[in-house]
Amino acid sequence: MIAIRVENVFKSYESQSKDRKVQALGGVSFELQGGEILGVVGESGCGKSTLTRIVAGLEKPDSGAVFIQDLPLEPIPLFNSKDRIRVVQLVFQDPYSSLNPRQTVFQTIHEVVKIYEPTLTSDEQAARVKQLLSQVGISDDLGSRYPHQFSGGQRQRICIARSLAANPEILILDEPVSALDVSVRAEIINLLLDLKEKLNLTYIFVSHDLEIVKHVSDKIVVMFKGEIVESGTWTEIMDTPKNDYTKSLIAAIPVMNQF
Amino acid sequence: MNPILQVKNLSLQTREDKRLLVDDVSFEIEEGESVGLVGESGSGKTLTALSILGLLPAAVEVKSGEILFKGESISQMSSSALQQIRGNRISMIYQDPMTSLNPMMRIGKQIQEVFDAHEIDDSKEKVIEALRSVEIPNPEEAFSSYPHEFSGGMRQRVMIAMAMILKPNLLLADEPTTALDVTIQKQILNLVKRERQENAMSLLWISHDLGVVSEMVEKVVVMYAGRVAEIGAVKEIFQHPRHPYTNGLIGSIVKRSHQERLLSIPGIPPKPWTIESSCAFADRCPRVQTDCTVQKPAFPTENSHSYSCFHPEGSQS
């Protein structure tokens, strides 16, 4: 099944002074099969975040269309279409600022469970929260702790558990390991790859770290100035880069591999 | 060879409750040499660098040890003597070029302040020349621009121009490319390499990114939980890491087959003040034995490949 189809999406924003339009996306199209990982690469300002927000239904495209599992993703008011939102969940870059510091981890995840599984009894909901935490490797007796009592890697695990609480089928991972230390990154990448297989998820993996994108992605798109300038497997892109930006991106990969 | 900088048994602690933050760190930078200080957040790499310039945060103090610049003890210097060295003989560039520039002051004026601080006659031409040398387009126009008018990469170029204008002997670079896109990062790396060659300058490159470090330096100092884990030539470190932590770091990023699980180091680094009588890495180490938990391994002091480990990689365990 095609998990995501994006057709010729355009999006511009008004500049602050409202006197001109800034184009964030200029006709973006791609398709992603269920169970695949799409890597999205590009410099800041290339439209990566706009694209993920549109796929997640948080922004409305000016023109073009997005289909999630063959159903059009109508421009939806955020709180009005629980079920359409359920399918696509987001994990953000900074696990420090994306958790409420005044809620325990249990409360944070329970909040989502309550929305998506309202028919469960409160005991069952509590059990579900514990199961979500243990699924990401957080011992369930840590539920009463607050975010500041966890390390960055643990916090990112909690954010992943929260996104899984909605039973999503597609996860958008926006630089999920960039804020983490090198030795912790590998663990989170491994966790994401394990979860993907276990829960049969589809990922959009946004990152500026080419080594990681190369490692996890089945397919890669390179974005530049609001357009997809290159797409294919890593080998296809590396062997025959067509675009100047892609070439400079490849030239910028640190040379550690020579050792 | 003469070392330009010697860090000797440096220990740092919090002023208030005397918690150990950096434990007995020693390394040297030779004249013209480029050294990478590698470690994760909390490893003490930035504090070590700041103490070289006498710029430690108020809450941190030197517990013991000393730092010698061209054989002279920096720790013994008066603040006015230190002021003569800062920005002149040793300068520093930081991670975030936005917060390191004054948003209210024009670029040219900010660079001229370096001259003022060292009571050197400033000339606008010299500043424009410095901006040109870091490849800022239209340096005359840039002279009277404000920081917000520049992109992140251009701001970092301004910082480099400022750091380089008095031709220092040693540049301390604290993750100066972490906030930048990869293609811009590449340009900045090339720029620093070129400046270094043209001015025969020594470099201390501080980073958690082994890829970047491998491109910039000849020697690597790996720090873990406030201590030096391993020191060696960059090629040695990457090809034959002896400390299990270094090995894990390299294993967690080096190429595996597509979507194969990466090697990871379970757990998180301990706080330096909690591990006084054991190896800092003991509770995460795959090669740990009883002696590691009751005794501190000796720290590297040599300039050649050395490591702080009882049971290093490649030994009988």
Interface residues (C-beta under 8 A of the other chain):
Chain A: I37 E43 S44 S151 G153 Q154 D181 V182 S183 V184 R185 A186 E187 I189 N190 L193 D194 H208 L210 E211 K214 H215 V216 Y245 S248 L249 A251 A252 I253 P254 V255 M256 N257 F259
Chain B: E40 S41 G152 D181 V182 T183 I184 Q185 K186 H208 D209 L210 G211 V212 S214 E215 V234 K235 F238 Q239 G248 L249 G251 S252 I253 V254 K255 R256 H258 Q259 R261 L262 L263 S264 I265 P266 I268
